[in-house]
Amino acid sequence: MDANDWNSRYETDELIWTIEANQFLVSEVAGLQPGTALDLACGEGRNAVWLAMQGWDVTGVDFASVGLLKAQRLAIESGVTGTWITADATDWTAPTDGFDLVAMLYLQLPASERQKSIRTAVSAMAPDGTILIIAHHLLNLIEGYGGPQDANFLMTPEDVVDDLAAAELGLDVELVVERNERVDRVVQTPDGPRTAIDMLVRARRIDTTKLSPGAV
């Protein structure tokens, strides 16, 4: 789906997704000191707005302008502010000072486009910053509930770790992967609870200016 397709989908007044923040985002940022945060491919803004409510200075980027209008409205209704930028995650140029937290949730793209978006996300990280990538796992296609029904739009933690390594090399930065694994999420359906299988990768960018001489 391109930006026009998503804009058409977002035209309804109601939120397409739940208003609640993603449970894994909530748990993963619990121990972080609020600072600047980027929600890359933020959609209707539920996660960006939740971050702002926790004290983060949030920027939301998405190529669907209608989704961003809904994100702005949700922020106003929630009593917070954010910066909203209409741009494609695969080729957006991030500010040079970077963000303390970069979150990219459920951006389901074919491998080549996914690699570009992950490079964008890594380029947006400040030194000592954290990146959090959550997506529908490849296993979800046959063992889980919901999500894309095309394997080309799914991924594994290993795929994402490889993409991070490629971005490291291309951008000349150093990352430490802190978590990469399958995570399960319970989804309530009319037929009862079902399990959605996601993948989660979290990494931190090393601030090389803090390393002692000879440590790099």
N, CA, C and O of each residue as an XYZ file, in Angstrom:
864
protein
N       0.835     -1.203      0.000
C       0.000      0.000      0.000
C       0.871      1.254      0.000
O       1.849      1.340      0.743
N       0.505      2.232     -0.844
C       1.260      3.469     -0.876
C       0.575      4.510      0.007
O      -0.410      4.209      0.681
N       1.104      5.743     -0.002
C       0.556      6.782      0.872
C      -0.910      7.066      0.563
O      -1.700      7.292      1.479
N      -1.280      7.057     -0.705
C      -2.673      7.306     -1.071
C      -3.598      6.230     -0.514
O      -4.698      6.523     -0.045
N      -3.142      4.988     -0.571
C      -3.947      3.891     -0.030
C      -4.160      4.066      1.472
O      -5.271      3.899      1.976
N      -3.087      4.404      2.173
C      -3.203      4.583      3.622
C      -4.053      5.809      3.957
O      -4.832      5.783      4.910
N      -3.904      6.883      3.175
C      -4.745      8.053      3.424
C      -6.219      7.706      3.275
O      -7.050      8.156      4.064
N      -6.540      6.913      2.274
C      -7.927      6.488      2.086
C      -8.408      5.659      3.274
O      -9.542      5.801      3.732
N      -7.533      4.803      3.755
C      -7.903      3.943      4.884
C      -8.099      4.759      6.159
O      -8.950      4.430      6.986
N      -7.308      5.828      6.317
C      -7.371      6.639      7.527
C      -8.490      7.675      7.503
O      -8.676      8.382      8.494
N      -9.244      7.791      6.408
C     -10.233      8.862      6.285
C     -11.397      8.736      7.264
O     -12.055      9.735      7.557
N     -11.664      7.560      7.768
C     -12.717      7.414      8.770
C     -12.373      8.207     10.026
O     -11.202      8.333     10.383
N     -13.397      8.742     10.698
C     -13.151      9.547     11.898
C     -12.599      8.704     13.045
O     -11.818      9.194     13.860
N     -13.003      7.443     13.105
C     -12.542      6.578     14.192
C     -11.106      6.124     13.933
O     -10.637      6.105     12.795
N     -10.428      5.761     15.015
C      -9.095      5.199     14.877
C      -9.194      3.785     14.318
O     -10.035      2.997     14.752
N      -8.342      3.468     13.366
C      -8.305      2.115     12.812
C      -7.752      1.141     13.848
O      -8.266      0.037     14.026
N      -6.702      1.575     14.519
C      -6.070      0.749     15.534
C      -6.585      1.172     16.906
O      -7.251      2.200     17.032
N      -6.287      0.407     17.902
C      -6.669      0.761     19.264
C      -5.982      2.052     19.686
O      -4.936      2.413     19.148
N      -6.570      2.736     20.641
C      -5.963      3.947     21.179
C      -4.845      3.628     22.165
O      -4.027      4.490     22.482
N      -4.812      2.398     22.646
C      -3.815      1.997     23.639
C      -2.438      1.846     22.991
O      -2.327      1.390     21.853
N      -1.403      2.229     23.716
C      -0.037      2.045     23.239
C       0.314      0.563     23.175
O      -0.245     -0.247     23.914
N       1.225      0.220     22.305
C       1.667     -1.162     22.190
C       2.283     -1.645     23.505
O       3.099     -0.951     24.112
N       1.885     -2.830     23.930
C       2.325     -3.341     25.231
C       3.826     -3.530     25.317
O       4.402     -3.362     26.392
N       4.473     -3.872     24.221
C       5.918     -4.095     24.254
C       6.678     -2.771     24.289
O       7.728     -2.667     24.924
N       6.147     -1.766     23.607
C       6.735     -0.431     23.718
C       6.678      0.034     25.168
O       7.665      0.538     25.704
N       5.533     -0.137     25.792
C       5.364      0.299     27.180
C       6.388     -0.366     28.095
O       7.011      0.299     28.922
N       6.559     -1.659     27.948
C       7.480     -2.374     28.836
C       8.949     -2.055     28.530
O       9.771     -1.980     29.443
N       9.275     -1.870     27.256
C      10.670     -1.663     26.887
C      11.199     -0.278     27.242
O      12.394     -0.121     27.491
N      10.327      0.727     27.270
C      10.799      2.076     27.591
C      10.647      2.408     29.070
O      11.009      3.501     29.505
N      10.116      1.476     29.836
C       9.841      1.743     31.251
C      11.084      2.191     32.012
O      10.991      3.021     32.916
N      12.231      1.656     31.661
C      13.443      1.994     32.398
C      14.265      3.110     31.786
O      15.365      3.399     32.258
N      13.748      3.743     30.740
C      14.494      4.794     30.064
C      14.118      6.178     30.590
O      12.963      6.432     30.930
N      15.097      7.057     30.649
C      14.839      8.446     31.032
C      14.237      9.178     29.840
O      14.844      9.202     28.769
N      13.063      9.776     29.998
C      12.457     10.474     28.865
C      13.375     11.559     28.296
O      14.006     12.317     29.033
N      13.425     11.607     26.980
C      14.211     12.607     26.265
C      13.520     12.869     24.943
O      12.309     13.087     24.901
N      14.282     12.850     23.870
C      13.683     13.012     22.550
C      13.357     11.644     21.970
O      14.133     10.699     22.114
N      12.206     11.543     21.313
C      11.775     10.261     20.765
C      11.243     10.446     19.346
O      10.576     11.434     19.038
N      11.551      9.485     18.503
C      11.044      9.436     17.138
C      10.185      8.193     16.988
O      10.627      7.080     17.273
N       8.947      8.393     16.535
C       8.083      7.274     16.149
C       8.072      7.269     14.628
O       7.380      8.073     14.005
N       8.835      6.365     14.035
C       8.996      6.304     12.589
C       7.906      5.419     12.002
O       7.755      4.260     12.389
N       7.150      5.975     11.065
C       5.947      5.329     10.536
C       4.900      5.247     11.652
O       4.454      4.163     12.031
N       4.524      6.409     12.161
C       3.720      6.489     13.387
C       2.233      6.271     13.156
O       1.486      6.105     14.120
N       1.780      6.267     11.896
C       0.361      6.042     11.634
C      -0.529      7.084     12.278
O      -0.332      8.284     12.087
N      -1.516      6.622     13.047
C      -2.457      7.527     13.712
C      -1.921      8.078     15.028
O      -2.606      8.850     15.700
N      -0.714      7.693     15.400
C      -0.024      8.360     16.494
C      -0.244      7.833     17.891
O       0.164      8.482     18.854
N      -0.877      6.675     18.044
C      -1.187      6.217     19.406
C       0.063      6.018     20.250
O       0.077      6.364     21.431
N       1.115      5.463     19.650
C       2.337      5.229     20.420
C       3.105      6.529     20.661
O       3.670      6.733     21.736
N       3.123      7.395     19.665
C       3.789      8.691     19.829
C       3.115      9.515     20.918
O       3.787     10.135     21.743
N       1.785      9.519     20.916
C       1.053     10.283     21.927
C       1.286      9.699     23.309
O       1.447     10.441     24.278
N       1.306      8.379     23.409
C       1.584      7.766     24.714
C       2.965      8.171     25.205
O       3.130      8.491     26.382
N       3.956      8.164     24.329
C       5.295      8.590     24.727
C       5.288     10.033     25.223
O       5.918     10.352     26.232
N       4.576     10.900     24.513
C       4.493     12.295     24.945
C       3.859     12.404     26.325
O       4.255     13.249     27.128
N       2.885     11.558     26.598
C       2.227     11.569     27.906
C       3.167     11.101     29.015
O       2.941     11.385     30.192
N       4.220     10.382     28.631
C       5.219      9.932     29.623
C       6.365     10.936     29.774
O       7.301     10.698     30.538
N       6.294     12.050     29.055
C       7.302     13.091     29.199
C       8.323     13.171     28.083
O       9.255     13.972     28.153
N       8.160     12.348     27.048
C       9.082     12.393     25.920
C       8.741     13.559     24.993
O       7.576     13.918     24.824
N       9.775     14.138     24.404
C       9.633     15.166     23.365
C       9.561     14.413     22.033
O      10.582     13.960     21.515
N       8.358     14.283     21.487
C       8.095     13.309     20.430
C       8.003     13.937     19.048
O       7.427     15.009     18.861
N       8.593     13.231     18.083
C       8.415     13.520     16.667
C       7.815     12.278     16.020
O       8.319     11.169     16.193
N       6.738     12.477     15.276
C       6.128     11.381     14.542
C       6.290     11.596     13.049
O       5.997     12.675     12.533
N       6.754     10.573     12.361
C       6.964     10.641     10.908
C       6.119      9.566     10.238
O       6.122      8.410     10.661
N       5.401      9.950      9.197
C       4.631      8.980      8.421
C       4.374      9.570      7.045
O       4.297     10.789      6.889
N       4.240      8.695      6.041
C       3.985      9.211      4.696
C       2.505      9.458      4.420
O       2.153      9.981      3.363
N       1.635      9.085      5.360
C       0.192      9.284      5.205
C      -0.228     10.542      5.968
O      -0.321     10.526      7.196
N      -0.479     11.616      5.248
C      -0.801     12.894      5.883
C      -2.118     12.833      6.653
O      -2.271     13.515      7.666
N      -3.068     12.028      6.187
C      -4.342     11.906      6.899
C      -4.132     11.235      8.254
O      -4.748     11.619      9.249
N      -3.260     10.235      8.284
C      -2.932      9.606      9.556
C      -2.309     10.591     10.523
O      -2.599     10.562     11.719
N      -1.452     11.465     10.012
C      -0.802     12.450     10.879
C      -1.803     13.473     11.416
O      -1.664     13.936     12.549
N      -2.798     13.826     10.623
C      -3.842     14.728     11.128
C      -4.573     14.083     12.299
O      -4.909     14.757     13.273
N      -4.817     12.790     12.205
C      -5.463     12.085     13.314
C      -4.537     12.006     14.519
O      -4.993     12.061     15.661
N      -3.235     11.878     14.268
C      -2.260     11.873     15.361
C      -2.257     13.226     16.073
O      -2.227     13.286     17.302
N      -2.288     14.305     15.300
C      -2.339     15.641     15.899
C      -3.593     15.814     16.749
O      -3.540     16.365     17.849
N      -4.713     15.342     16.230
C      -5.973     15.458     16.967
C      -5.922     14.649     18.252
O      -6.380     15.107     19.298
N      -5.359     13.437     18.174
C      -5.247     12.605     19.368
C      -4.349     13.261     20.404
O      -4.627     13.197     21.601
N      -3.273     13.892     19.949
C      -2.372     14.576     20.873
C      -3.093     15.718     21.590
O      -2.959     15.884     22.803
N      -3.857     16.502     20.829
C      -4.594     17.616     21.430
C      -5.598     17.090     22.455
O      -5.712     17.623     23.559
N      -6.317     16.043     22.077
C      -7.311     15.468     22.993
C      -6.657     14.901     24.244
O      -7.286     14.833     25.299
N      -5.396     14.494     24.129
C      -4.675     13.898     25.261
C      -3.887     14.931     26.053
O      -3.260     14.593     27.057
N      -3.910     16.180     25.615
C      -3.249     17.252     26.346
C      -1.741     17.288     26.179
O      -1.030     17.778     27.057
N      -1.245     16.773     25.059
C       0.194     16.788     24.811
C       0.462     17.368     23.417
O      -0.456     17.590     22.627
N       1.723     17.601     23.150
C       2.114     18.123     21.842
C       3.144     17.199     21.210
O       3.758     16.371     21.883
N       3.317     17.357     19.923
C       4.321     16.591     19.195
C       4.662     17.318     17.916
O       3.974     18.259     17.518
N       5.719     16.880     17.278
C       6.090     17.380     15.966
C       5.723     16.308     14.953
O       6.095     15.146     15.119
N       4.999     16.682     13.909
C       4.467     15.711     12.956
C       5.005     16.031     11.566
O       4.827     17.138     11.060
N       5.662     15.052     10.959
C       6.340     15.258      9.682
C       5.835     14.243      8.666
O       5.856     13.036      8.908
N       5.381     14.754      7.519
C       4.955     13.877      6.434
C       6.170     13.500      5.597
O       6.715     14.334      4.874
N       6.590     12.253      5.697
C       7.776     11.778      4.976
C       7.762     10.262      4.936
O       7.111      9.607      5.750
N       8.490      9.719      3.979
C       8.602      8.275      3.803
C       9.748      7.752      4.663
O      10.861      8.276      4.609
N       9.475      6.725      5.448
C      10.494      6.172      6.345
C      11.698      5.612      5.600
O      12.774      5.473      6.180
N      11.528      5.288      4.318
C      12.635      4.681      3.584
C      13.666      5.699      3.109
O      14.784      5.324      2.756
N      13.305      6.988      3.095
C      14.277      7.965      2.583
C      14.279      9.297      3.326
O      14.828     10.283      2.836
N      13.663      9.326      4.516
C      13.649     10.558      5.304
C      15.041     10.849      5.847
O      15.758      9.933      6.248
N      15.426     12.125      5.860
C      16.705     12.544      6.428
C      16.464     13.053      7.842
O      15.787     14.063      8.036
N      17.010     12.364      8.813
C      16.793     12.708     10.222
C      17.671     13.890     10.628
O      18.702     14.131     10.001
N      17.278     14.632     11.670
C      18.131     15.705     12.193
C      19.481     15.150     12.645
O      19.569     14.012     13.104
N      20.503     15.942     12.516
C      21.857     15.453     12.806
C      22.081     15.175     14.287
O      22.927     14.351     14.634
N      21.335     15.851     15.172
C      21.562     15.617     16.606
C      20.908     14.333     17.093
O      21.249     13.849     18.172
N      19.988     13.774     16.335
C      19.439     12.460     16.646
C      18.443     12.457     17.794
O      18.155     13.483     18.409
N      17.925     11.249     18.060
C      16.899     11.049     19.082
C      17.381     10.037     20.118
O      18.119      9.103     19.805
N      16.943     10.249     21.359
C      17.308      9.323     22.436
C      16.596      7.975     22.292
O      17.098      6.944     22.739
N      15.426      8.001     21.664
C      14.662      6.779     21.415
C      14.123      6.824     19.989
O      13.514      7.811     19.574
N      14.352      5.755     19.251
C      13.752      5.601     17.924
C      12.901      4.333     17.960
O      13.405      3.237     18.203
N      11.619      4.500     17.719
C      10.693      3.367     17.717
C      10.127      3.183     16.312
O       9.702      4.142     15.669
N      10.130      1.953     15.853
C       9.538      1.633     14.550
C       8.697      0.376     14.740
O       9.230     -0.727     14.870
N       7.386      0.552     14.755
C       6.481     -0.543     15.104
C       5.588     -0.915     13.922
O       4.895     -0.075     13.349
N       5.628     -2.180     13.585
C       4.749     -2.769     12.583
C       4.827     -2.069     11.228
O       3.815     -1.894     10.550
N       6.022     -1.678     10.850
C       6.245     -1.204      9.488
C       6.617     -2.434      8.665
O       7.776     -2.849      8.635
N       5.637     -2.998      8.012
C       5.797     -4.290      7.328
C       6.091     -4.029      5.847
O       5.195     -3.681      5.079
N       7.327     -4.198      5.469
C       7.782     -3.899      4.118
C       8.556     -5.076      3.534
O       9.080     -5.897      4.286
N       8.637     -5.171      2.205
C       9.545     -6.159      1.609
C      10.976     -5.884      2.046
O      11.298     -4.769      2.458
N      11.830     -6.889      1.959
C      13.177     -6.818      2.529
C      13.953     -5.578      2.102
O      14.554     -4.914      2.946
N      13.953     -5.250      0.814
C      14.760     -4.124      0.351
C      14.281     -2.806      0.943
O      15.089     -1.947      1.296
N      12.960     -2.647      1.052
C      12.408     -1.429      1.640
C      12.588     -1.426      3.158
O      12.818     -0.378      3.761
N      12.483     -2.585      3.756
C      12.707     -2.689      5.204
C      14.128     -2.269      5.550
O      14.343     -1.558      6.532
N      15.085     -2.695      4.764
C      16.477     -2.335      5.006
C      16.688     -0.831      4.921
O      17.457     -0.268      5.699
N      16.016     -0.180      3.985
C      16.120      1.276      3.865
C      15.522      1.966      5.082
O      16.095      2.927      5.595
N      14.381      1.483      5.545
C      13.736      2.112      6.700
C      14.562      1.903      7.958
O      14.631      2.795      8.803
N      15.187      0.747      8.099
C      16.035      0.510      9.269
C      17.282      1.381      9.212
O      17.747      1.863     10.245
N      17.820      1.584      8.033
C      18.947      2.511      7.899
C      18.519      3.924      8.332
O      19.256      4.614      9.035
N      17.321      4.341      7.903
C      16.807      5.639      8.338
C      16.710      5.696      9.851
O      17.118      6.678     10.472
N      16.165      4.635     10.446
C      15.986      4.605     11.897
C      17.329      4.694     12.620
O      17.458      5.435     13.594
N      18.322      3.949     12.155
C      19.647      3.979     12.789
C      20.275      5.359     12.630
O      20.910      5.866     13.554
N      20.097      5.964     11.461
C      20.673      7.299     11.230
C      20.063      8.340     12.157
O      20.665      9.386     12.398
N      18.868      8.058     12.679
C      18.179      9.000     13.553
C      18.562      8.840     15.021
O      18.115      9.629     15.853
N      19.373      7.846     15.360
C      19.730      7.596     16.753
C      20.811      8.559     17.235
O      21.814      8.775     16.555
N      20.598      9.127     18.402
C      21.648      9.898     19.056
C      22.636      8.936     19.715
O      22.272      7.800     20.017
N      23.864      9.362     19.942
C      24.787      8.531     20.725
C      24.172      8.174     22.072
O      23.610      9.034     22.750
N      24.277      6.917     22.455
C      23.651      6.366     23.655
C      22.149      6.177     23.487
O      21.459      5.814     24.440
N      21.641      6.421     22.287
C      20.218      6.269     22.041
C      19.811      4.814     21.891
O      20.650      3.941     21.670
N      18.522      4.565     22.011
C      17.946      3.228     21.906
C      17.061      3.142     20.675
O      16.330      4.082     20.364
N      17.126      2.024     19.980
C      16.208      1.740     18.884
C      15.377      0.525     19.249
O      15.891     -0.465     19.770
N      14.089      0.617     18.970
C      13.161     -0.475     19.259
C      12.354     -0.764     17.999
O      11.648      0.105     17.487
N      12.466     -1.992     17.507
C      11.752     -2.405     16.305
C      10.865     -3.593     16.659
O      11.340     -4.616     17.153
N       9.578     -3.441     16.401
C       8.598     -4.486     16.672
C       7.803     -4.705     15.392
O       7.405     -3.747     14.729
N       7.575     -5.957     15.050
C       6.849     -6.255     13.814
C       6.218     -7.631     13.906
O       6.524     -8.417     14.802
N       5.332     -7.906     12.959
C       4.757     -9.242     12.860
C       5.840    -10.236     12.430
O       6.533    -10.020     11.436
N       5.972    -11.303     13.174
C       6.973    -12.343     12.932
C       6.562    -13.200     11.730
O       5.375    -13.377     11.456
N       7.552    -13.720     11.028
C       7.291    -14.627      9.915
C       6.435    -15.818     10.356
O       5.580    -16.284      9.603
N       6.667    -16.306     11.575
C       5.896    -17.444     12.078
C       4.413    -17.134     12.229
O       3.584    -18.044     12.256
N       4.078    -15.850     12.326
C       2.683    -15.481     12.508
C       1.817    -15.915     11.328
O       0.613    -16.129     11.469
N       2.446    -16.040     10.175
C       1.711    -16.408      8.969
C       1.036    -17.770      9.102
O      -0.071    -17.971      8.605
N       1.708    -18.702      9.776
C       1.169    -20.056      9.865
C       0.772    -20.459     11.292
O      -0.005    -21.394     11.485
N       1.316    -19.742     12.292
C       1.053    -20.144     13.668
C       0.296    -19.102     14.480
O      -0.190    -19.395     15.572
N       0.196    -17.892     13.951
C      -0.386    -16.803     14.731
C      -1.654    -16.245     14.133
O      -2.249    -16.826     13.225
N      -2.058    -15.092     14.670
C      -3.327    -14.473     14.284
C      -3.079    -13.084     13.718
O      -2.261    -12.329     14.244
N      -3.798    -12.743     12.626
C      -3.756    -11.390     12.074
C      -2.478    -11.101     11.315
O      -1.714    -12.006     10.978
N      -2.261     -9.821     11.054
C      -1.056     -9.397     10.355
C      -1.097     -9.695      8.870
O      -2.045    -10.315      8.388
N      -0.086     -9.265      8.143
C      -0.016     -9.523      6.702
C      -0.032    -11.017      6.398
O       0.540    -11.822      7.132
N      -0.686    -11.361      5.323
C      -0.776    -12.767      4.919
C       0.159    -13.066      3.751
O      -0.077    -13.988      2.971
N       1.204    -12.287      3.646
C       2.224    -12.454      2.611
C       3.582    -12.495      3.306
O       3.962    -11.543      3.987
N       4.309    -13.589      3.137
C       5.594    -13.765      3.822
C       6.598    -12.682      3.465
O       7.514    -12.413      4.243
N       6.444    -12.052      2.301
C       7.381    -11.006      1.895
C       7.322     -9.782      2.797
O       8.254     -8.979      2.821
N       6.230     -9.639      3.538
C       6.060     -8.478      4.406
C       6.277     -8.819      5.883
O       5.995     -8.006      6.763
N       6.775    -10.012      6.140
C       7.036    -10.454      7.498
C       8.540    -10.594      7.707
O       9.315    -10.531      6.753
N       8.946    -10.782      8.957
C      10.387    -10.831      9.235
C      10.658    -11.617     10.504
O       9.746    -11.934     11.268
N      11.914    -11.921     10.712
C      12.376    -12.575     11.935
C      13.318    -11.625     12.672
O      13.804    -10.660     12.080
N      13.581    -11.881     13.942
C      14.570    -11.057     14.643
C      15.936    -11.101     13.963
O      16.658    -10.105     13.932
N      16.276    -12.255     13.426
C      17.575    -12.392     12.753
C      17.665    -11.496     11.518
O      18.718    -10.926     11.232
N      16.544    -11.377     10.784
C      16.514    -10.471      9.641
C      16.841     -9.046     10.072
O      17.647     -8.362      9.443
N      16.211     -8.618     11.140
C      16.369     -7.241     11.596
C      17.773     -7.004     12.151
O      18.361     -5.947     11.918
N      18.310     -7.971     12.877
C      19.683     -7.837     13.384
C      20.663     -7.708     12.219
O      21.598     -6.910     12.278
N      20.451     -8.484     11.170
C      21.298     -8.368      9.980
C      21.162     -6.986      9.343
O      22.154     -6.400      8.907
N      19.950     -6.474      9.290
C      19.733     -5.140      8.719
C      20.407     -4.065      9.569
O      20.965     -3.107      9.034
N      20.356     -4.222     10.883
C      21.037     -3.277     11.765
C      22.544     -3.307     11.533
O      23.195     -2.262     11.524
N      23.092     -4.495     11.348
C      24.531     -4.623     11.107
C      24.920     -3.934      9.801
O      25.959     -3.277      9.732
N      24.098     -4.080      8.775
C      24.365     -3.421      7.498
C      24.298     -1.904      7.657
O      25.112     -1.182      7.082
N      23.331     -1.422      8.434
C      23.220      0.013      8.670
C      24.411      0.539      9.466
O      24.919      1.625      9.188
N      24.854     -0.236     10.459
C      26.052      0.134     11.224
C      27.227      0.400     10.305
O      27.902      1.424     10.400
N      27.450     -0.554      9.411
C      28.591     -0.469      8.504
C      28.450      0.724      7.571
O      29.410      1.462      7.350
N      27.255      0.911      7.025
C      27.054      1.987      6.075
C      27.102      3.367      6.688
O      27.495      4.330      6.030
N      26.701      3.473      7.957
C      26.647      4.773      8.624
C      27.834      5.008      9.552
O      27.967      6.087     10.130
N      28.694      4.004      9.697
C      29.871      4.095     10.557
C      29.487      4.423     12.005
O      30.029      5.340     12.621
N      28.541      3.648     12.519
C      28.162      3.749     13.928
C      28.293      2.372     14.547
O      28.432      1.374     13.840
N      28.247      2.320     15.870
C      28.338      1.043     16.572
C      27.095      0.831     17.420
O      26.685      1.705     18.184
N      26.502     -0.353     17.269
C      25.314     -0.710     18.023
C      25.583     -1.945     18.875
O      26.394     -2.801     18.524
N      24.889     -2.012     19.988
C      24.876     -3.214     20.813
C      23.438     -3.721     20.855
O      22.545     -3.028     21.342
N      23.218     -4.919     20.348
C      21.877     -5.507     20.375
C      21.622     -6.034     21.783
O      22.352     -6.892     22.279
N      20.583     -5.514     22.416
C      20.267     -5.881     23.791
C      19.168     -6.943     23.886
O      19.070     -7.666     24.877
N      18.363     -7.018     22.858
C      17.285     -8.016     22.873
C      16.867     -8.304     21.437
O      16.675     -7.374     20.654
N      16.726     -9.566     21.082
C      16.188     -9.954     19.780
C      15.504    -11.307     19.922
O      16.159    -12.335     20.096
N      14.196    -11.290     19.846
C      13.458    -12.518     20.121
C      12.008    -12.449     19.645
O      11.497    -11.387     19.287
N      11.383    -13.582     19.654
C       9.954    -13.705     19.412
C       9.214    -13.266     20.670
O       9.633    -13.571     21.786
N       8.107    -12.545     20.478
C       7.235    -12.193     21.600
C       5.788    -12.465     21.175
O       5.409    -12.207     20.033
N       5.002    -12.980     22.091
C       3.612    -13.324     21.801
C       2.669    -12.300     22.433
O       2.922    -11.771     23.516
N       1.594    -12.049     21.729
C       0.624    -11.034     22.138
C      -0.779    -11.629     22.026
O      -1.136    -12.191     20.991
N      -1.566    -11.507     23.080
C      -2.926    -12.037     23.072
C      -3.867    -11.014     22.430
O      -3.887     -9.842     22.806
N      -4.632    -11.480     21.469
C      -5.602    -10.634     20.770
C      -6.999    -11.158     21.071
O      -7.280    -12.341     20.880
N      -7.873    -10.273     21.542
C      -9.249    -10.668     21.811
C     -10.061    -10.586     20.518
O     -10.098     -9.541     19.868
N     -10.706    -11.686     20.150
C     -11.504    -11.749     18.932
C     -12.918    -12.207     19.280
O     -13.142    -12.699     20.386
N     -13.881    -12.059     18.361
C     -15.243    -12.555     18.622
C     -15.285    -14.047     18.930
O     -16.228    -14.530     19.557
N     -14.265    -14.773     18.489
C     -14.211    -16.212     18.738
C     -13.360    -16.577     19.956
O     -13.065    -17.748     20.196
N     -12.972    -15.555     20.717
C     -12.147    -15.808     21.884
C     -10.720    -15.325     21.682
O     -10.387    -14.828     20.607
N      -9.872    -15.461     22.692
C      -8.500    -14.975     22.595
C      -7.675    -15.777     21.593
O      -7.783    -17.001     21.511
N      -6.858    -15.065     20.842
C      -5.934    -15.678     19.896
C      -4.544    -15.119     20.167
O      -4.401    -14.081     20.813
N      -3.535    -15.799     19.680
C      -2.151    -15.369     19.893
C      -1.556    -14.823     18.598
O      -1.545    -15.502     17.571
N      -1.071    -13.612     18.661
C      -0.318    -13.016     17.553
C       1.160    -13.138     17.885
O       1.572    -12.880     19.016
N       1.952    -13.528     16.906
C       3.392    -13.721     17.113
C       4.141    -12.544     16.506
O       4.071    -12.302     15.301
N       4.854    -11.820     17.352
C       5.630    -10.672     16.922
C       7.117    -10.945     17.087
O       7.512    -11.942     17.691
N       7.927    -10.061     16.551
C       9.356    -10.098     16.826
C       9.767     -8.736     17.368
O       9.225     -7.700     16.984
N      10.732     -8.771     18.262
C      11.189     -7.552     18.940
C      12.700     -7.510     18.909
O      13.371     -8.474     19.278
N      13.230     -6.382     18.466
C      14.672     -6.151     18.497
C      14.913     -4.790     19.142
O      14.314     -3.785     18.760
N      15.790     -4.787     20.112
C      16.168     -3.544     20.796
C      17.690     -3.441     20.778
O      18.390     -4.414     21.056
N      18.196     -2.253     20.449
C      19.644     -2.043     20.407
C      19.967     -0.634     20.906
O      19.113      0.252     20.931
N      21.194     -0.465     21.291
C      21.676      0.833     21.773
C      22.880      1.266     20.941
O      23.743      0.456     20.603
N      22.917      2.547     20.623
C      24.066      3.077     19.899
C      25.152      3.473     20.886
O      24.897      4.214     21.836
N      26.338      2.988     20.667
C      27.470      3.306     21.535
C      27.921      4.744     21.275
O      28.075      5.165     20.129
N      28.124      5.478     22.350
C      28.702      6.818     22.249
C      30.218      6.659     22.254
O      30.831      6.538     23.314
N      30.817      6.659     21.075
C      32.252      6.386     20.969
C      33.101      7.489     21.571
O      34.284      7.279     21.837
N      32.514      8.672     21.794
C      33.301      9.752     22.405
C      33.594      9.465     23.869
O      34.489     10.075     24.455
N      32.843      8.535     24.469
C      33.038      8.202     25.881
C      34.004      7.039     26.078
O      34.367      6.707     27.206
N      34.419      6.418     24.966
C      35.332      5.290     25.083
C      36.755      5.786     25.339
O      37.175      6.831     24.843
N      37.467      5.010     26.119
C      38.859      5.369     26.390
C      39.696      5.126     25.141
O      39.319      4.303     24.307
N      40.824      5.822     24.989
C      41.680      5.624     23.814
C      42.068      4.155     23.660
O      42.453      3.492     24.624
N      41.959      3.669     22.438
C      42.325      2.286     22.156
C      41.209      1.302     22.375
O      41.363      0.114     22.091
N      40.058      1.788     22.888
C      38.953      0.874     23.165
C      38.130      0.586     21.934
O      37.430     -0.426     21.896
N      38.186      1.441     20.919
C      37.398      1.243     19.706
C      38.092      0.269     18.780
O      37.581     -0.028     17.701
